[in-house]
Amino acid sequence: MNKENKDKKTNVKKIVKQENVVGAEALFENWEKKRHPFLCRACRIEKGGYIIVDFGKEICGRVHILFGWNDIRGEVRIRLGESVVETCAEIDENNAGNHHSLRDAVYPIVSCGDVSTSESGFRFARIDGAKEEAVHVSMLFVEEEKNGLTPKGRFICSDERLNEIYKVAEHTISLCVRSDNVWDGIKRDRVFWMGDFYPELLGASTIYGQIPQFRKALDTVKEFQRSWINNIPSYSAWWLICLEKYYELSADDTYVTEMIPYIEKVIKDFSIIVGERGNVSYDKSELSYYVGNEFFIDWPTYSTEDSEIGWKYLLIYALKQTKILLTRFGLSTARADELLKRLDNQEYKASKFKQVTALGVLAGKIGEKEARPLLECEGAAGMTAFMSFAIVEALRKIGDGEFALQILKEYFGAMLDFGATTFWEDFDLKWLEENPLPLDAMPEEGRKSIHADFGRFCYTGLRHSLCHGWSSGFIDFFYRHILGITAVEPGYKKIKIEPHLCGMDYAEGEIPSLYGKIYIRHEVVNGKVESTVRLPEGITREE
């Protein structure tokens, strides 16, 4: 592994706020000159003082402090934050805490020595000086924990806002895909969730191609023999979808063959709870699950009547994708067909939730005429970070890709306007009605913060993760719709290209495949789209 890709040191980019601090500029001078702490001028944090710094972007790593000459054995408090407000909060204030990572802690002062914080996800850091007397700090920087992977995919177009959105999505995924695993978040949710993995698989495969982390994620199915995957029934359905998508991208016959018994088990698990009329009951199932998650789709639909509708759409979609996989391997689809027949006995009413409607489109249960007014209602209102990939894919399927780009710019562009350098666990355009503070602003009496004062369910207030991998699966749409590339045969052995520039002058990109990078450029010349395509040896194009 290239060490440059694994570890990187980043200095302070800006001082946000300082109180009772002398010589803060020394943090920049000493970094540039790399002087020994005994020989350089230090930043002096007086008794009771503090300094808040901005590292310029969301980082997964540790803050590293190199102390100057200190005659005391004191302590400093370091608070990491995805926003400035988070660095100023006490534990439990606005739901601030050390959830999944130690981001608020006290560390010893070392004379002409150094300390590092625990690893977390953050952009800002606040250092509060010792209570006894002044503290001298020579350097303050971040040791980034990189994933060791080199990006292979690339996308650029004539719309600079889309380019910015793509880059931030790419950065989000690069932080959540670790060197040996895939996390959902880097501050909170430093764990693996199968449903959340699907949009990460979509995004990461376009950036990195096939990586070992994908198989490791799919292998999680083996750890849930007496429960639904992640103890959430819908996440067993997501496993089926993830496996089929993995095969489409990888053509990994050997691995999928090993997974056949687990496919059969998951389908059997669902056949036990889905009745003859399509009704669902867990009474006869011996698998454990989190109570309240019987029909979990995403948090905004949690415990609503529509969640069960969306759950059934998801299962239908999973079974249909699994049939594609089983057919490729010459295996029987009888049990999947029987389940689909049962689910067809249900009547599915229209949903007010865009993500439920999107799943209905993907499942083939909702057509263009019914879906269009539901998905296009009030622009990006009702979008969710997790289900953004499903909403834009549904719009693509009903022939409204240009509208999909419009709402991506509206929804994710709003996060950028508030200082996002990665995309968040969730976001609601309604939050903007209260004119909240952006991420880099100090707390202000009488004014809400975009980070501290919003969020719901498990992500209220400062517990809200501002770097969540599930938010960036939509970049698959850039390749699939704008560049227009789809895999006709697994592993991109045979591809189809149908570009949609959606009013742009050009779009260009590369996507990694088993055979090498596929290069595509579409450009409007004299009112017509001209395309340049370069395919590695071993790939053919369907005309």
MIMARKE-504726 format. One record per residue (C-alpha): x, y, z; residue number from 0. Coordinates in pm, 1 decimal, m for minus. Layout:
BEGIN
[[X,Y,Z],NUM];
...
# end
This chain:
BEGIN
[[0.0,0.0,0.0],0];
[[128.1,343.5,m91.9],1];
[[196.0,518.3,240.0],2];
[[109.6,854.2,84.4],3];
[[m241.3,724.9,23.9],4];
[[m269.9,600.2,381.3],5];
[[m140.9,884.1,598.7],6];
[[m138.9,1256.7,541.6],7];
[[m72.0,1553.0,766.4],8];
[[m289.8,1862.4,731.0],9];
[[m219.8,2194.3,899.9],10];
[[m467.2,2450.3,1030.0],11];
[[m623.7,2646.8,744.3],12];
[[m790.2,2920.7,947.9],13];
[[m833.6,3037.7,1305.7],14];
[[m1205.4,3073.3,1368.1],15];
[[m1191.9,3225.2,1717.8],16];
[[m940.2,3286.6,1993.5],17];
[[m972.3,3417.4,2346.6],18];
[[m674.4,3499.2,2565.4],19];
[[m429.2,3365.8,2306.8],20];
[[m96.2,3525.4,2215.8],21];
[[95.0,3452.8,1893.7],22];
[[m150.6,3225.2,1718.7],23];
[[26.1,3296.6,1390.0],24];
[[311.5,3078.4,1517.8],25];
[[100.1,2772.9,1432.4],26];
[[137.7,2861.3,1063.2],27];
[[504.2,2970.1,1081.5],28];
[[621.9,2660.8,1267.3],29];
[[433.9,2429.2,1032.3],30];
[[602.9,2588.8,733.8],31];
[[951.4,2575.7,885.9],32];
[[908.4,2243.1,1071.9],33];
[[1116.3,2368.7,1363.7],34];
[[1182.4,2174.9,1683.4],35];
[[952.3,2300.2,1964.5],36];
[[1251.9,2397.6,2180.3],37];
[[1377.4,2631.3,1907.3],38];
[[1060.4,2797.2,1780.8],39];
[[817.8,3061.5,1901.8],40];
[[503.2,2899.2,2039.0],41];
[[138.6,2996.7,2043.4],42];
[[54.7,3084.9,2403.1],43];
[[m291.9,2996.5,2536.0],44];
[[m333.9,3193.7,2856.4],45];
[[m508.2,3061.0,3165.1],46];
[[m877.4,3017.4,3077.7],47];
[[m815.4,3087.6,2708.4],48];
[[m905.2,2882.2,2402.7],49];
[[m856.8,2863.7,2029.2],50];
[[m1086.6,2720.0,1760.4],51];
[[m929.4,2617.2,1430.2],52];
[[m1061.6,2509.4,1090.9],53];
[[m877.2,2238.5,893.8],54];
[[m1071.7,2333.2,581.1],55];
[[m1254.9,2008.0,514.2],56];
[[m1407.5,1705.4,685.0],57];
[[m1134.5,1465.2,794.5],58];
[[m1114.4,1115.4,936.4],59];
[[m815.4,1122.0,1165.6],60];
[[m655.0,1258.7,1481.0],61];
[[m556.1,1604.5,1597.3],62];
[[m189.1,1613.0,1688.8],63];
[[m51.4,1873.8,1931.2],64];
[[318.5,1945.6,1963.6],65];
[[375.6,2142.8,2283.5],66];
[[644.3,2402.8,2341.0],67];
[[832.8,2453.9,2663.7],68];
[[585.9,2404.5,2951.4],69];
[[684.9,2401.6,3316.1],70];
[[359.6,2250.8,3440.7],71];
[[195.0,1913.3,3452.2],72];
[[m147.0,2026.1,3346.7],73];
[[m413.8,1923.2,3098.9],74];
[[m583.4,2062.0,2788.6],75];
[[m934.1,1986.2,2670.3],76];
[[m975.6,1915.2,2299.3],77];
[[m1316.5,1910.9,2131.7],78];
[[m1346.9,1797.1,1772.0],79];
[[m1647.1,1905.8,1571.0],80];
[[m1810.3,1874.6,1232.5],81];
[[m1926.1,2230.6,1299.3],82];
[[m1790.3,2515.4,1509.2],83];
[[m2096.5,2492.3,1732.2],84];
[[m2011.2,2129.4,1809.2],85];
[[m1666.1,2230.5,1933.9],86];
[[m1829.4,2473.5,2178.3],87];
[[m2089.7,2235.8,2323.5],88];
[[m2068.9,2056.2,2654.6],89];
[[m2142.6,1684.4,2668.8],90];
[[m2521.6,1629.7,2635.7],91];
[[m2578.4,1989.6,2524.3],92];
[[m2784.1,1970.8,2203.9],93];
[[m2715.7,1595.8,2211.1],94];
[[m2337.6,1637.2,2187.6],95];
[[m2142.4,1334.2,2300.3],96];
[[m1877.6,1076.4,2232.5],97];
[[m2093.1,854.1,2013.2],98];
[[m1879.5,584.7,1845.2],99];
[[m1568.0,802.7,1866.0],100];
[[m1395.3,1002.2,2140.9],101];
[[m1427.3,1358.8,2015.0],102];
[[m1437.2,1545.5,2349.3],103];
[[m1163.1,1458.4,2597.7],104];
[[m890.2,1592.4,2826.8],105];
[[m523.4,1523.9,2747.3],106];
[[m201.2,1576.8,2945.5],107];
[[38.0,1858.6,2861.9],108];
[[388.6,1748.5,2769.2],109];
[[684.5,1981.4,2777.5],110];
[[844.2,1983.2,2430.5],111];
[[647.5,1669.0,2351.4],112];
[[327.7,1570.8,2178.6],113];
[[m11.6,1403.7,2217.5],114];
[[m273.0,1281.1,1969.4],115];
[[m647.3,1264.0,2012.1],116];
[[m858.4,958.5,1940.4],117];
[[m965.8,913.4,1579.6],118];
[[m1292.1,1074.4,1477.4],119];
[[m1465.0,1259.3,1196.9],120];
[[m1437.3,1639.0,1213.8],121];
[[m1341.2,1962.3,1042.8],122];
[[m1292.2,2192.1,1342.1],123];
[[m1109.6,2162.0,1673.7],124];
[[m1120.1,2367.2,1993.7],125];
[[m836.2,2361.6,2244.9],126];
[[m905.9,2498.1,2592.9],127];
[[m596.5,2581.3,2794.8],128];
[[m507.0,2448.2,3135.5],129];
[[m673.0,2590.5,3446.8],130];
[[m343.0,2650.2,3624.0],131];
[[m144.1,2870.8,3384.7],132];
[[m55.9,2936.9,3023.0],133];
[[12.1,2656.2,2774.3],134];
[[259.8,2680.9,2487.7],135];
[[166.5,2503.9,2163.0],136];
[[422.5,2483.4,1881.7],137];
[[219.4,2295.8,1620.7],138];
[[m138.2,2183.0,1576.5],139];
[[m218.9,1959.7,1282.7],140];
[[m421.3,1657.9,1172.9],141];
[[m296.8,1310.3,1094.3],142];
[[m550.8,1195.2,838.1],143];
[[m631.3,826.0,824.0],144];
[[m658.2,757.5,451.3],145];
[[m801.4,436.9,306.7],146];
[[m498.3,358.8,89.9],147];
[[m708.0,342.7,m228.7],148];
[[m638.3,533.9,m548.0],149];
[[m946.1,677.7,m722.2],150];
[[m992.0,540.7,m1073.0],151];
[[m1325.1,689.7,m1172.8],152];
[[m1364.7,1048.5,m1286.2],153];
[[m1651.4,1276.5,m1385.1],154];
[[m1656.6,1636.7,m1503.9],155];
[[m1910.2,1843.7,m1694.1],156];
[[m1987.6,2200.7,m1800.3],157];
[[m2207.0,2259.4,m1492.8],158];
[[m1972.9,2372.4,m1214.7],159];
[[m2234.9,2315.5,m944.9],160];
[[m2262.9,1949.8,m1045.8],161];
[[m1883.8,1920.5,m1047.2],162];
[[m1872.5,2053.9,m692.0],163];
[[m2147.4,1814.5,m581.5],164];
[[m1964.5,1521.6,m741.3],165];
[[m1635.8,1609.8,m568.5],166];
[[m1800.5,1637.6,m226.8],167];
[[m1981.4,1306.2,m277.8],168];
[[m1652.3,1146.4,m381.2],169];
[[m1482.3,1283.6,m68.5],170];
[[m1768.0,1156.1,149.3],171];
[[m1730.6,803.9,13.2],172];
[[m1350.7,813.3,38.9],173];
[[m1379.6,877.4,412.8],174];
[[m1643.0,610.8,478.8],175];
[[m1469.8,339.8,276.5],176];
[[m1192.3,236.6,513.7],177];
[[m884.9,29.1,432.6],178];
[[m1050.9,m289.3,558.3],179];
[[m1421.8,m211.9,590.0],180];
[[m1709.2,16.6,493.2],181];
[[m1860.7,245.4,756.2],182];
[[m2174.7,450.5,731.8],183];
[[m2026.8,748.1,916.1],184];
[[m1688.9,856.6,1052.5],185];
[[m1799.9,1041.4,1366.0],186];
[[m2111.5,844.9,1454.2],187];
[[m2207.4,517.5,1282.5],188];
[[m1851.3,392.4,1255.8],189];
[[m2016.9,56.9,1195.4],190];
[[m2153.7,m143.0,903.4],191];
[[m2520.9,m151.5,796.9],192];
[[m2625.6,m362.0,498.7],193];
[[m2900.2,m131.8,369.5],194];
[[m2677.6,170.8,404.2],195];
[[m2406.9,m17.7,213.8],196];
[[m2604.1,m26.8,m111.3],197];
[[m2567.6,343.6,m202.5],198];
[[m2204.8,324.0,m87.4],199];
[[m2152.4,29.6,m322.1],200];
[[m2302.2,233.8,m607.1],201];
[[m2072.9,528.0,m538.7],202];
[[m1754.2,346.8,m439.0],203];
[[m1761.6,113.4,m739.8],204];
[[m1759.1,411.9,m977.4],205];
[[m1466.3,564.9,m788.9],206];
[[m1249.6,263.2,m703.4],207];
[[m1378.3,m23.9,m915.6],208];
[[m1384.8,m362.2,m743.9],209];
[[m1225.0,m363.8,m398.0],210];
[[m1203.8,m636.1,m127.3],211];
[[m1420.0,m430.1,108.1],212];
[[m1728.5,m519.2,m100.8],213];
[[m1695.9,m893.3,m44.7],214];
[[m1621.2,m839.1,322.1],215];
[[m1943.7,m638.6,352.2],216];
[[m2149.1,m903.3,174.6],217];
[[m1994.1,m1174.1,394.0],218];
[[m2174.5,m1014.2,687.8],219];
[[m2473.1,m1233.4,597.5],220];
[[m2288.9,m1525.5,758.1],221];
[[m2293.8,m1353.3,1096.6],222];
[[m2674.3,m1328.2,1115.1],223];
[[m2796.9,m1683.8,1118.0],224];
[[m3050.2,m1640.8,1399.8],225];
[[m3157.7,m1288.5,1317.2],226];
[[m3235.9,m1070.1,1020.7],227];
[[m2927.2,m901.4,881.5],228];
[[m2834.0,m614.8,1116.1],229];
[[m3149.7,m720.2,1306.8],230];
[[m3355.8,m529.1,1048.6],231];
[[m3572.4,m740.6,812.4],232];
[[m3546.1,m497.3,520.6],233];
[[m3166.8,m520.9,540.9],234];
[[m3191.1,m887.4,443.7],235];
[[m3369.4,m767.7,129.2],236];
[[m3093.7,m513.1,74.5],237];
[[m2837.8,m794.8,92.9],238];
[[m3004.7,m962.9,m204.4],239];
[[m2997.7,m634.3,m397.6],240];
[[m2633.4,m568.0,m304.4],241];
[[m2526.2,m915.6,m414.6],242];
[[m2692.1,m880.4,m754.4],243];
[[m2536.4,m536.8,m805.8],244];
[[m2196.6,m669.5,m697.5],245];
[[m2218.8,m942.4,m961.3],246];
[[m2326.0,m693.7,m1229.4],247];
[[m2012.8,m492.1,m1156.0],248];
[[m1767.2,m773.7,m1087.4],249];
[[m1876.0,m1087.6,m1281.2],250];
[[m1741.0,m1275.7,m978.8],251];
[[m1885.9,m1622.7,m1051.1],252];
[[m1689.6,m1796.6,m777.1],253];
[[m1808.2,m1569.7,m498.8],254];
[[m2173.5,m1566.2,m603.2],255];
[[m2168.4,m1946.6,m624.8],256];
[[m2050.6,m1954.0,m262.6],257];
[[m2340.6,m1726.7,m168.0],258];
[[m2618.2,m1939.3,m326.2],259];
[[m2707.7,m2113.0,5.8],260];
[[m2747.8,m1771.4,169.0],261];
[[m2969.1,m1648.3,m115.4],262];
[[m3190.5,m1951.4,m60.6],263];
[[m3195.7,m1892.8,315.2],264];
[[m3294.1,m1525.6,285.9],265];
[[m3574.8,m1603.3,41.3],266];
[[m3696.2,m1878.5,275.6],267];
[[m3687.6,m1633.1,567.6],268];
[[m3919.8,m1399.1,378.4],269];
[[m4148.2,m1682.1,266.3],270];
[[m4216.8,m1758.4,633.1],271];
[[m4344.1,m1407.9,712.0],272];
[[m4526.5,m1324.3,385.8],273];
[[m4872.8,m1482.8,378.3],274];
[[m5072.9,m1611.0,82.6],275];
[[m5253.3,m1277.5,43.2],276];
[[m4934.9,m1074.5,72.5],277];
[[m4992.4,m991.3,438.4],278];
[[m4686.5,m991.2,665.2],279];
[[m4661.5,m1151.7,1009.7],280];
[[m4350.6,m1231.9,1211.6],281];
[[m4531.0,m1476.5,1442.1],282];
[[m4385.2,m1788.0,1280.6],283];
[[m4036.2,m1650.8,1226.1],284];
[[m3761.6,m1745.5,1472.4],285];
[[m3532.9,m1463.8,1361.3],286];
[[m3474.1,m1175.9,1601.1],287];
[[m3502.8,m808.3,1501.9],288];
[[m3513.1,m464.5,1657.5],289];
[[m3869.5,m406.3,1773.6],290];
[[m4023.2,m126.0,1570.4],291];
[[m3815.0,m208.6,1264.4],292];
[[m4054.4,m462.4,1114.4],293];
[[m4109.4,m234.7,813.7],294];
[[m3809.4,m3.6,831.1],295];
[[m3726.7,180.7,506.7],296];
[[m3562.3,497.0,632.4],297];
[[m3609.7,726.3,930.4],298];
[[m3855.3,978.6,779.6],299];
[[m4102.9,695.3,707.7],300];
[[m4042.0,523.8,1042.3],301];
[[m4362.0,397.1,1209.9],302];
[[m4583.4,542.8,938.8],303];
[[m4846.8,345.6,749.1],304];
[[m4655.1,408.8,428.4],305];
[[m4346.9,230.5,560.1],306];
[[m4510.8,m109.2,511.1],307];
[[m4596.6,m16.6,151.1],308];
[[m4235.0,82.7,85.7],309];
[[m4108.7,m231.3,261.4],310];
[[m4311.0,m450.3,25.2],311];
[[m4192.1,m254.9,m278.4],312];
[[m3835.7,m308.6,m158.1],313];
[[m3890.7,m682.0,m119.0],314];
[[m4046.5,m705.9,m466.1],315];
[[m3747.5,m522.6,m612.9],316];
[[m3505.5,m747.9,m423.8],317];
[[m3678.9,m1063.1,m546.7],318];
[[m3682.2,m941.6,m906.8],319];
[[m3310.6,m858.3,m894.6],320];
[[m3242.7,m1197.4,m735.7],321];
[[m3431.6,m1370.0,m1017.4],322];
[[m3192.6,m1203.5,m1263.8],323];
[[m2898.9,m1342.4,m1066.9],324];
[[m3042.2,m1693.1,m1028.2],325];
[[m3127.3,m1707.8,m1397.2],326];
[[m2769.2,m1615.6,m1490.6],327];
[[m2653.1,m1916.8,m1289.6],328];
[[m2918.2,m2150.3,m1432.5],329];
[[m3090.6,m2189.4,m1095.1],330];
[[m3458.6,m2220.7,m1011.9],331];
[[m3654.1,m1903.6,m940.3],332];
[[m3962.9,m2091.0,m818.8],333];
[[m3950.2,m1974.9,m457.4],334];
[[m3890.9,m1612.5,m557.2],335];
[[m4177.3,m1639.0,m809.3],336];
[[m4408.7,m1772.5,m540.0],337];
[[m4326.9,m1484.7,m307.5],338];
[[m4381.7,m1230.7,m583.1],339];
[[m4717.9,m1389.1,m657.2],340];
[[m4820.2,m1349.4,m292.3],341];
[[m4708.3,m986.6,m284.4],342];
[[m4906.4,m918.3,m602.7],343];
[[m5225.4,m998.9,m409.4],344];
[[m5189.2,m673.2,m218.7],345];
[[m5334.9,m338.8,m325.2],346];
[[m5079.5,m62.5,m306.3],347];
[[m5212.1,287.2,m250.8],348];
[[m5023.6,601.9,m346.9],349];
[[m4775.4,730.1,m89.8],350];
[[m4698.6,1085.2,16.6],351];
[[m4331.8,986.9,60.6],352];
[[m4110.3,1024.2,m244.5],353];
[[m3881.6,741.0,m136.3],354];
[[m4175.7,500.2,m114.9],355];
[[m4294.1,604.2,m461.4],356];
[[m3937.7,562.5,m592.5],357];
[[m3918.5,208.7,m456.9],358];
[[m4253.3,140.8,m623.2],359];
[[m4108.8,251.6,m956.8],360];
[[m3798.0,34.6,m911.1],361];
[[m4022.0,m259.9,m820.7],362];
[[m4226.0,m209.8,m1136.8],363];
[[m4545.6,m146.7,m938.1],364];
[[m4583.6,224.5,m1022.1],365];
[[m4580.1,359.0,m1375.9],366];
[[m4473.1,693.5,m1517.5],367];
[[m4819.0,852.4,m1517.3],368];
[[m4874.8,784.6,m1147.4],369];
[[m4515.3,841.6,m1035.6],370];
[[m4436.0,1169.9,m1209.3],371];
[[m4663.0,1406.0,m1007.0],372];
[[m4559.7,1238.0,m681.0],373];
[[m4186.2,1253.1,m747.2],374];
[[m4191.0,1602.4,m896.7],375];
[[m4404.0,1762.8,m626.8],376];
[[m4236.7,2077.2,m483.4],377];
[[m3895.2,2011.1,m631.1],378];
[[m3645.2,1868.9,m380.4],379];
[[m3889.4,1888.9,m88.7],380];
[[m3922.0,1543.9,66.3],381];
[[m3578.2,1427.8,m48.6],382];
[[m3375.5,1225.6,199.1],383];
[[m2999.7,1176.0,200.7],384];
[[m3022.0,796.0,219.2],385];
[[m3290.0,752.4,m46.0],386];
[[m3164.5,1021.2,m286.2],387];
[[m3015.3,748.6,m505.6],388];
[[m3353.9,572.2,m532.8],389];
[[m3543.7,893.0,m609.7],390];
[[m3313.6,999.8,m893.3],391];
[[m3300.6,645.3,m1032.2],392];
[[m3680.6,632.9,m1034.5],393];
[[m3687.8,967.1,m1217.6],394];
[[m3439.6,828.3,m1468.2],395];
[[m3661.2,525.8,m1527.9],396];
[[m3968.1,739.5,m1598.4],397];
[[m3768.3,957.0,m1837.5],398];
[[m3715.7,1266.2,m1624.5],399];
[[m3341.7,1273.1,m1568.7],400];
[[m3320.3,1647.9,m1619.1],401];
[[m3554.2,1703.5,m1325.6],402];
[[m3342.5,1460.5,m1122.2],403];
[[m3036.7,1679.3,m1178.6],404];
[[m3236.7,1985.9,m1081.3],405];
[[m3334.9,1844.5,m742.6],406];
[[m2985.0,1707.6,m678.3],407];
[[m2851.6,2059.4,m723.7],408];
[[m3125.7,2204.9,m505.3],409];
[[m3090.9,1952.2,m222.6],410];
[[m2717.2,1885.3,m204.9],411];
[[m2632.5,2236.9,m319.8],412];
[[m2808.5,2369.4,m9.7],413];
[[m2573.2,2163.6,208.8],414];
[[m2277.1,2314.6,22.5],415];
[[m2412.9,2664.2,84.9],416];
[[m2400.0,2592.6,458.6],417];
[[m2036.5,2487.7,444.3],418];
[[m2062.8,2113.8,379.8],419];
[[m1742.1,1946.7,261.1],420];
[[m1905.5,1603.5,292.2],421];
[[m2271.5,1507.3,265.1],422];
[[m2483.7,1453.4,571.0],423];
[[m2679.0,1175.3,734.7],424];
[[m2995.9,1365.2,655.5],425];
[[m3116.2,1708.3,554.1],426];
[[m3453.3,1874.5,510.0],427];
[[m3501.9,2190.2,305.0],428];
[[m3756.2,2304.3,565.0],429];
[[m3467.7,2370.3,804.0],430];
[[m3365.4,2665.3,586.9],431];
[[m3687.0,2850.6,669.2],432];
[[m3540.3,2941.7,1010.5],433];
[[m3225.9,3104.3,866.2],434];
[[m2983.5,2887.5,1066.7],435];
[[m2612.5,2944.0,1121.6],436];
[[m2370.9,2770.5,879.0],437];
[[m2115.3,2513.4,992.4],438];
[[m1826.6,2759.7,1034.5],439];
[[m2015.9,3013.0,1248.2],440];
[[m1978.1,3064.6,1621.9],441];
[[m2288.4,3009.8,1836.8],442];
[[m2516.5,3312.1,1827.8],443];
[[m2779.1,3392.2,2087.4],444];
[[m3131.0,3366.4,1947.2],445];
[[m3030.3,3201.0,1620.4],446];
[[m3044.9,2830.4,1542.9],447];
[[m2753.3,2628.5,1410.4],448];
[[m2793.6,2407.0,1101.1],449];
[[m2612.3,2134.7,1297.4],450];
[[m2719.7,2170.2,1659.8],451];
[[m3088.2,2250.1,1633.8],452];
[[m3228.5,2011.3,1374.1],453];
[[m3235.7,1640.9,1295.4],454];
[[m3473.4,1371.0,1416.5],455];
[[m3490.7,1016.2,1547.0],456];
[[m3138.5,885.6,1620.6],457];
[[m2969.6,1192.8,1473.4],458];
[[m3111.0,1486.2,1669.3],459];
[[m2887.3,1784.2,1730.0],460];
[[m2512.2,1740.1,1739.5],461];
[[m2537.6,1362.1,1726.0],462];
[[m2622.7,1420.6,1359.8],463];
[[m2341.1,1289.0,1141.2],464];
[[m2225.5,1528.2,870.3],465];
[[m2028.6,1263.7,681.1],466];
[[m2249.5,966.5,596.4],467];
[[m2164.7,733.9,309.7],468];
[[m2527.4,650.9,237.2],469];
[[m2581.6,1008.5,117.6],470];
[[m2361.5,978.0,m192.0],471];
[[m2495.2,683.2,m390.7],472];
[[m2654.7,926.0,m635.6],473];
[[m2323.5,975.6,m818.5],474];
[[m2395.4,645.2,m994.0],475];
[[m2663.6,850.4,m1173.9],476];
[[m2394.6,1076.5,m1322.7],477];
[[m2241.4,777.2,m1498.5],478];
[[m2559.1,586.4,m1572.7],479];
[[m2768.5,878.1,m1700.5],480];
[[m2545.8,1168.0,m1804.3],481];
[[m2261.9,960.4,m1952.0],482];
[[m2525.3,696.7,m2027.0],483];
[[m2321.3,385.0,m1955.2],484];
[[m2489.8,60.1,m1847.4],485];
[[m2348.5,m290.6,m1819.3],486];
[[m2526.3,m523.0,m2061.6],487];
[[m2310.0,m813.3,m1943.5],488];
[[m2153.5,m850.4,m1595.8],489];
[[m1821.2,m680.7,m1537.7],490];
[[m1889.8,m432.7,m1821.6],491];
[[m1785.8,m700.1,m2070.5],492];
[[m2054.2,m557.0,m2294.8],493];
[[m2188.6,m205.9,m2247.5],494];
[[m2455.1,24.3,m2380.8],495];
[[m2412.7,402.0,m2405.7],496];
[[m2708.7,640.9,m2422.6],497];
[[m2601.2,992.0,m2314.3],498];
[[m2829.4,1259.6,m2167.9],499];
[[m2652.3,1593.6,m2135.6],500];
[[m2963.9,1759.6,m1990.6],501];
[[m2882.1,2100.4,m2136.6],502];
[[m2508.3,2088.5,m2061.5],503];
[[m2237.7,2162.7,m2318.5],504];
[[m2030.2,1855.0,m2236.8],505];
[[m1973.6,1571.2,m1991.1],506];
[[m1666.7,1354.8,m1962.3],507];
[[m1561.5,1069.4,m1741.7],508];
[[m1386.5,742.2,m1680.0],509];
[[m1532.9,442.0,m1503.9],510];
[[m1321.6,147.8,m1383.4],511];
[[m1401.1,m202.5,m1502.6],512];
[[m1241.2,m547.2,m1482.2],513];
[[m1070.3,m473.1,m1814.2],514];
[[m949.9,m121.9,m1741.1],515];
[[m1093.9,227.5,m1754.7],516];
[[m1376.9,309.4,m1991.4],517];
[[m1341.2,665.2,m2124.5],518];
[[m1644.9,861.9,m2245.7],519];
[[m1689.4,1221.7,m2356.7],520];
[[m2009.1,1374.2,m2493.5],521];
[[m2005.0,1727.1,m2635.0],522];
[[m2256.9,1945.0,m2812.7],523];
[[m2114.9,2054.9,m3148.7],524];
[[m2332.9,2257.6,m3386.4],525];
[[m2643.2,2155.3,m3194.8],526];
[[m2566.6,1782.3,m3201.7],527];
[[m2410.2,1553.4,m2941.2],528];
[[m2078.8,1408.7,m3053.0],529];
[[m1931.7,1125.0,m2849.5],530];
[[m1580.9,994.1,m2800.8],531];
[[m1559.3,647.0,m2646.6],532];
[[m1241.9,451.6,m2570.6],533];
[[m1288.1,95.2,m2453.5],534];
[[m1022.4,m134.4,m2305.8],535];
[[m954.8,m458.7,m2483.8],536];
[[m1214.9,m719.8,m2389.3],537];
[[m1513.4,m481.7,m2378.9],538];
[[m1764.5,m452.7,m2662.8],539];
[[m2034.2,m192.2,m2719.0],540];
[[m2394.4,m263.2,m2807.0],541];
[[m2498.9,m44.7,m3096.3],542];
# end
